Amino acid sequence: QVQLVEAGGGLVQPGGSLRLSCATSQSIFDIYLMGWYRQAPEKQRELVATISKGGTTTYADSVKGRFTIFRNNAWDTIYLQMNSLKPEDTADYYCTARYGYYSGKETEYRYWGQGTQVTVSS
């Protein structure tokens, strides 16, 4: 069973930056896609960004140009660099992974982290 452990959330002022990380508990050689979802209070979970084992990335329109997803060479940790943060980025951020190719369906992601809270406020 693969476990995903997020870190890096916190409180930041608008315009600031945070970097989230997601480390896996064991080898994920067969995992093809990892990514980040977020869920704001009283809103549906939103797919923020994904990265494939080969390095292909996708982003939600709401974060393009501000967020960057990247991975380490060992393919056991991914990161989400968040710049120019806005109050609307406030949410719980969840790391996720699946064996298949890109999917925009939350139910098709097999593994989930426990979440890390990001609050953007002055």
Kinemage of the C-alpha trace (Angstrom):
@kinemage 1
@onewidth
@group {chain A} dominant
@subgroup {mainchain}
@vectorlist {calphas} color= white
{ca gln a 1} P 0.000 0.000 0.000
{ca val a 2} L 1.504 3.308 -1.103
{ca gln a 3} L 1.282 6.116 1.424
{ca leu a 4} L 1.580 9.752 0.455
{ca val a 5} L 2.764 12.302 3.005
{ca glu a 6} L 2.332 16.001 2.316
{ca ala a 7} L 4.197 18.844 3.927
{ca gly a 8} L 4.666 22.565 3.467
{ca gly a 9} L 1.278 24.111 4.058
{ca gly a 10} L 0.739 27.146 6.205
{ca leu a 11} L -0.358 30.745 6.371
{ca val a 12} L 0.939 33.196 3.788
{ca gln a 13} L 0.042 36.711 2.758
{ca pro a 14} L -1.451 37.443 -0.649
{ca gly a 15} L 1.308 37.606 -3.235
{ca gly a 16} L 3.486 35.267 -1.242
{ca ser a 17} L 4.830 31.817 -2.030
{ca leu a 18} L 4.711 28.331 -0.573
{ca arg a 19} L 6.151 25.008 -1.663
{ca leu a 20} L 4.288 21.805 -0.925
{ca ser a 21} L 5.954 18.424 -1.029
{ca cys a 22} L 4.562 14.909 -1.252
{ca ala a 23} L 6.745 11.965 -0.369
{ca thr a 24} L 5.857 8.342 -0.956
{ca ser a 25} L 6.322 5.607 1.590
{ca gln a 26} L 7.736 3.070 -0.832
{ca ser a 27} L 8.790 2.588 -4.387
{ca ile a 28} L 6.203 3.826 -6.821
{ca phe a 29} L 7.865 2.538 -9.935
{ca asp a 30} L 4.526 1.476 -11.414
{ca ile a 31} L 2.753 4.715 -10.544
{ca tyr a 32} L 2.376 6.721 -13.746
{ca leu a 33} L 0.685 9.916 -12.608
{ca met a 34} L 0.831 12.047 -9.472
{ca gly a 35} L -0.817 15.321 -8.728
{ca trp a 36} L -2.456 17.776 -6.397
{ca tyr a 37} L -6.104 18.352 -5.678
{ca arg a 38} L -7.429 21.090 -3.434
{ca gln a 39} L -10.667 21.591 -1.590
{ca ala a 40} L -11.856 24.919 -0.296
{ca pro a 41} L -14.570 25.154 2.354
{ca glu a 42} L -17.983 24.293 0.934
{ca lys a 43} L -16.548 23.680 -2.531
{ca gln a 44} L -15.887 20.586 -4.586
{ca arg a 45} L -12.422 19.141 -4.786
{ca glu a 46} L -10.488 20.645 -7.711
{ca leu a 47} L -7.626 19.127 -9.680
{ca val a 48} L -4.809 21.661 -9.498
{ca ala a 49} L -1.885 20.039 -11.301
{ca thr a 50} L -0.551 16.680 -12.420
{ca ile a 51} L 2.803 15.302 -13.451
{ca ser a 52} L 3.528 12.037 -15.212
{ca lys a 53} L 6.452 9.744 -14.661
{ca gly a 54} L 7.861 11.127 -17.898
{ca gly a 55} L 7.503 14.700 -16.696
{ca thr a 56} L 4.431 15.837 -18.607
{ca thr a 57} L 2.486 18.402 -16.599
{ca thr a 58} L -1.040 19.764 -16.578
{ca tyr a 59} L -2.531 22.698 -14.683
{ca ala a 60} L -5.919 24.077 -13.842
{ca asp a 61} L -6.563 27.376 -15.597
{ca ser a 62} L -6.869 29.074 -12.229
{ca val a 63} L -3.216 28.373 -11.348
{ca lys a 64} L -1.450 28.484 -14.720
{ca gly a 65} L 1.540 30.781 -14.651
{ca arg a 66} L 1.580 30.838 -10.846
{ca phe a 67} L 2.000 27.211 -9.776
{ca thr a 68} L 4.628 24.741 -10.890
{ca ile a 69} L 4.538 21.010 -10.278
{ca phe a 70} L 7.795 19.090 -10.443
{ca arg a 71} L 9.346 15.820 -9.298
{ca asn a 72} L 12.623 14.477 -8.100
{ca asn a 73} L 14.702 12.108 -10.216
{ca ala a 74} L 13.887 9.131 -8.025
{ca trp a 75} L 10.181 9.589 -8.739
{ca asp a 76} L 9.335 9.301 -5.065
{ca thr a 77} L 8.628 12.918 -4.247
{ca ile a 78} L 6.683 15.615 -6.027
{ca tyr a 79} L 6.404 19.288 -5.260
{ca leu a 80} L 4.012 22.130 -5.897
{ca gln a 81} L 5.623 25.543 -6.013
{ca met a 82} L 2.931 28.139 -5.489
{ca asn a 83} L 3.730 31.764 -6.287
{ca ser a 84} L 1.618 34.928 -6.388
{ca leu a 85} L -0.823 33.322 -4.001
{ca lys a 86} L -4.338 34.692 -3.792
{ca pro a 87} L -6.976 34.388 -1.063
{ca glu a 88} L -8.941 32.111 -3.385
{ca asp a 89} L -6.064 29.623 -3.255
{ca thr a 90} L -6.975 28.956 0.368
{ca ala a 91} L -7.816 25.265 0.638
{ca asp a 92} L -6.711 21.876 1.864
{ca tyr a 93} L -4.266 20.480 -0.662
{ca tyr a 94} L -4.120 16.734 -1.282
{ca cys a 95} L -1.446 14.736 -3.016
{ca thr a 96} L -2.742 11.910 -5.149
{ca ala a 97} L -1.503 9.159 -7.449
{ca arg a 98} L -2.781 6.672 -9.967
{ca tyr a 99} L -1.381 3.922 -12.158
{ca gly a 100} L -2.989 5.085 -15.364
{ca tyr a 101} L -2.641 8.025 -17.668
{ca tyr a 102} L -4.053 11.483 -16.988
{ca ser a 103} L -7.557 11.626 -15.590
{ca gly a 104} L -9.641 14.535 -14.430
{ca lys a 105} L -11.887 12.286 -12.365
{ca glu a 106} L -11.231 12.283 -8.654
{ca thr a 107} L -12.583 8.747 -8.297
{ca glu a 108} L -9.905 7.407 -10.632
{ca tyr a 109} L -7.053 8.318 -8.308
{ca arg a 110} L -6.116 5.410 -6.093
{ca tyr a 111} L -3.835 6.885 -3.452
{ca trp a 112} L -4.348 10.020 -1.376
{ca gly a 113} L -2.397 11.905 1.228
{ca gln a 114} L -3.905 13.257 4.410
{ca gly a 115} L -3.914 16.830 3.140
{ca thr a 116} L -2.101 20.001 4.097
{ca gln a 117} L -3.801 23.300 4.741
{ca val a 118} L -2.900 26.445 2.838
{ca thr a 119} L -4.306 29.755 4.006
{ca val a 120} L -3.741 32.943 2.052
{ca ser a 121} L -4.706 35.936 4.120
{ca ser a 122} L -3.421 39.297 5.229
